[in-house]
């Protein structure tokens, strides 16, 4: 049995992870390597499954993604509208 949430996806952060990764010019493989370098064992395939909403993201994994992508966990979860680096840039 597949547990699904909104729009049949099992996580709410995959789209934001993809968006930020692309803005930073990183491939899925490059993101996986950066995550591995700071201690999170993640492959390109796992990153892909997260971005498409086919894999759950564990709470401790969110901290690694936030660190590598230079955003807050709140932004990844959709609790903040804009990336912190864009706040006050208007």
N, C-alpha and C positions, 0 to 999 in steps of 0.2 A: 504494500500500500504506500503510495507516494503522498506525503503530506505537502499540501500546497496552500499558499496564502493568496495574496492579491495577484490577479491575472495569471494564476497557475504557477507562479514562481515561488521558490522556497526561501528566498531572501529578499530583502528590500534595498540592499546596498549595491548589488551587482551592476546596475545601470550607472550609478555614480562612479563606481570604481573604473568602469570602462571609459566613461566621459573624461575623468581626470587623467587616466593613463594616456589616452589619446591626446589630450591637451599638452601633456608633458613630452609627447613624441616617443613614448615607450611602446615596445612590442609586448605582447603577453609574455614572451620568453624573458625579455629584459626585466619585466616586473617580477617574474618568478625568481630570477637570479638575485635581484635586490632583496627580496624577502628571505631567500636562503642565506644571504650574507649576514643578515641580522638575526638569524636563528629560527626562521619559520620554514620548515620543509614543505615546499610547494612547487609543483610543476606547472608548465605552460598549460597542460590539459586541465588541471585543477582551476587555474585562473580563468580559463575559458568557461568552464562549467559554472563558476561563481558569477561571471559576467552575464551569462545567459539565464541565470536564476535556477539552474538545475542542481546546485549544491548549496547546502546550508553553510553559512559562515559562522564559525564559533566565536563567542565573545572575545576570547583572548586573541583570535586572529585579526579582529577588527583593529586592535591596537597596532599591530604590525603594518597593516595596510595604511592606516592613518599616518604612521611615522614615515613610511617609504614615500607616500604620495604627498606628504606635507600638508595634511588637512586634519580636522578634528574628527573624532568618532561620531560626534553629533552631525556633522555634515554628511558623512557616509550614510548615516541612518535616515537622512532627510529631515532632521530636527532643526537644521539651520539652512536658511535659503541660499546663502552664497558662501563661497570659500572664504575662510578667514582672511586670506591675503587680499581679497577684493573688498573687504569691509572698509568703508570710509574712502573708497577710491572714486566716489562720485563727484 
